[in-house]
Amino acid sequence: MDNFGFIFGGIPIFFGLFFILIVGLIIFAIVKGLTEWNNNNNSPKLSVPAQVVTKRSKTSGGAGDAAASTSYYVTFQFESGDRTEFRLSGHEYGMLAEGDLGVLTFQGTRFHSFERST
């Protein structure tokens, strides 16, 4: 009986540490999101000439009866040669084509709009 108690005696400690780890990860994600949101709000809103250089999508989930979700990303290149990638909605993503030239409006890591040149 002593071995049985020794082996399973640490289970409450394990669950306590696991709970603390999960709560810590949740708090970290919330703080990180709030920090990015605050940084974006404090960044200037810029409108600069840019070109759509690549588009990509990432699908996750969808196993069994679970619903799938798709995230859409577009990489823009500025006149300086610098590139940046933004996450867009499906509608915004669908309105862009690789090679499009126009004016990109963004604030920090937040995409606002892309007005194609005619």
Long-range contacts (C-beta under 8 A, 24 or more apart in sequence): 36-108, 36-109, 39-108, 39-109, 40-107, 40-108, 40-109, 40-110, 41-107, 41-108, 42-108, 43-107, 43-108, 44-107, 45-105, 45-106, 45-107, 45-112, 46-105, 46-106, 46-107, 47-103, 47-104, 47-105, 48-78, 48-79, 48-103, 48-104, 49-78, 49-79, 49-101, 49-102, 49-103, 49-104, 50-76, 50-77, 50-78, 50-79, 50-101, 50-102, 50-103, 50-104, 50-114, 51-76, 51-77, 51-99, 51-100, 51-101, 51-102, 52-76, 52-96, 52-97, 52-98, 52-99, 52-100, 52-114, 53-77, 53-83, 53-98, 54-98, 55-93, 55-96, 55-98, 57-93, 74-111, 76-104, 76-114, 78-104, 86-110, 86-111, 87-111
